[in-house]
Amino acid sequence: MRLMIIAGGMRYPSGSGRAAAFIRQKAGKLSLFDQIDLLDLGQNPLPLWDEGVWQGEEKWRQILTPLRERMQAADAYVLVSPEYNGMASPALKNLSLFFDERTTGHKPALIVAVTSEAHNGQYPVADLRAFGAKNTKWVFIPDHLIYRDIGQLINENLQMTDALLEERTLFGLRELRLYAEAMKDVRNRHSFRTEFKYAP
Ligand SMILES: Cc1cc2nc3c(=O)[nH]c(=O)nc-3n(C[C@H](O)[C@H](O)[C@H](O)COP(=O)(O)O)c2cc1C
């Protein structure tokens, strides 16, 4: 089973990047997944979608072929989204324009929202749950995580100061692993009759 963690921050370094690194460390220690891939969109920005994607431009082929392979290889995802202006990260939304259910479909995803504030973080969760799955067909698992006050919550040595939230993180990863197992059967039995209109 392979896990892909996607950090949706649009700068580097970032709070969401640190959260993603923390989750990678925890997932590694749990040994739930055989492989863990971390894509930090702040460190490796993906250009904004443009018409050249549909024209099959060489520039896009070079970017998308290896990226699709990485995305395709995953059995489960952790989507780490910063809260930007009360929304999920536009970088994550942009990423989702390039793929449809042939790559991400019927695979479980754990949403992790990150904010530097003491009270926000619910907006990226609501945004992704409402608008993140129609074409990707990600299956968001019932639990999600909100990392508030990220500067204090996870230090530079990737230690979390909130033991309960750390426990919740491990719980979420275990739950994600169970869904990854179960959804594999769904994918095997799915007839995939959708017309693939928008992704190359
Ligand atoms: C463009 C931008 C908009 C932001 N808007 C919000 C916001 O609406 N609510 C909030 O709680 N934090 C907001 N923040 C602060 C982020 O919560 C903070 O930067 C946090 O570390 C997650 O973002 P990062 O991964 O880019 O570091 C914003 C940050 C940026 C860069």
The ligand as a Gaussian input file, in Angstrom:
#p B3LYP/6-31G(d) Opt

LIG

0 1
 C       -2.259000      34.366000       1.107000
 C       -2.546000      33.908000       2.506000
 C       -3.837000      33.975000       3.003000
 C       -4.106000      33.536000       4.298000
 N       -5.404000      33.552000       4.742000
 C       -5.687000      33.001000       5.954000
 C       -7.036000      32.877000       6.385000
 O       -7.983000      33.264000       5.721000
 N       -7.267000      32.287000       7.573000
 C       -6.250000      31.805000       8.354000
 O       -6.538000      31.242000       9.403000
 N       -4.958000      31.919000       7.980000
 C       -4.660000      32.499000       6.805000
 N       -3.347000      32.589000       6.395000
 C       -2.274000      32.190000       7.294000
 C       -2.007000      30.688000       7.206000
 O       -2.917000      30.050000       8.075000
 C       -0.588000      30.406000       7.647000
 O        0.300000      30.965000       6.716000
 C       -0.319000      28.918000       7.875000
 O        1.045000      28.753000       8.223000
 C       -0.650000      28.022000       6.691000
 O       -0.132000      28.510000       5.470000
 P        1.334000      28.086000       4.887000
 O        1.283000      26.624000       4.673000
 O        1.493000      28.897000       3.636000
 O        2.347000      28.472000       5.932000
 C       -3.050000      33.043000       5.120000
 C       -1.756000      33.008000       4.600000
 C       -1.496000      33.411000       3.324000
 C       -0.081000      33.307000       2.792000

